[in-house]
Amino acid sequence: MKVIPGRLVSRWRHYWMRRAGYAGFGRFAARLAALGTAPYHARLFLSSYSSRGFVSHTAALGHPRLKLGQRVYIGDNVVASAGPDAGEIELRDRVQIYGDTFIHTGYGARIMIDTDTHIQPGCHVTACMADIIIGKNVEIAPRCAFYSYDHAISPGTLVMHQPLTTKGPITIGDGAWLGHAAIVLSGVRIGAGAVIGAGSVVTRDVPDDGIAVGNPARVVRFRDGRKRHEPSTGS
């Protein structure tokens, strides 16, 4: 079997990446650029071939107010959808969104994900009624979920027929790290450099550099080794 020289493969990919996009012919060009590459992280290099970045041809980016920065990477089967009165989704420079992640805005809320943040496969980021703002250099492990809203649960009426409620926006500070399958609910601020343990459910604020675990998540210590402050019980 004859091997195609690497320089020809590189030229092929550069050629199609200059024409790639997430709509129309650009989707076809992205598919051709990715031929012969493995999925997941192995395709990340393609986002460096064009200032427009790389969007997989299998991604479904139907959101009418989607704004992409430079060299963004969007993997296979990522969905960006819009509900009623949907706010903007903004992915700033070099954001990486991996496969099967679902992003949605509605009811006046927006999502902003700042530069160099990575969202691993299978995450849900849903902003309704209140914004979700994720800072720079944030690492979000697979299957994490962010919900800036809830349902009213008054008795006598089906939950599905009740209005949405919110405690306010979700804010994730720069350099935070969220472990596998962490859930963040409305009205929560996670501070810069904070760490959220795998499987935690975050219902209250986490301070800068705090390490929080559990359901509901509680701060157990800080990254510099300090223990969580315990209130005095003396008489």
Buried (B, 14 or more C-beta within 10 A) or exposed (E): EEEEEEEEBEEBBEBBBEBBBBEEEBBBBBBBBBEEBEBEEEBBEBBEBBEBBBBBBBBEBEBEEBEBBBBBBBBBBBBBBBBEEBBBBBBBBBBBBBBBBBBBBBBBBBBBBBBBBBBBBBBBBBBBBBBBBBBBBBBBBBBBBBBBBBEEEEEEEEEEEEEBBBBEBBBBBBBBBBBBBBBBBBBBBBBBBBBBBBBBBBBEBBBBBBBBBEEEBBBBBBEEEEEEEEEEEEE
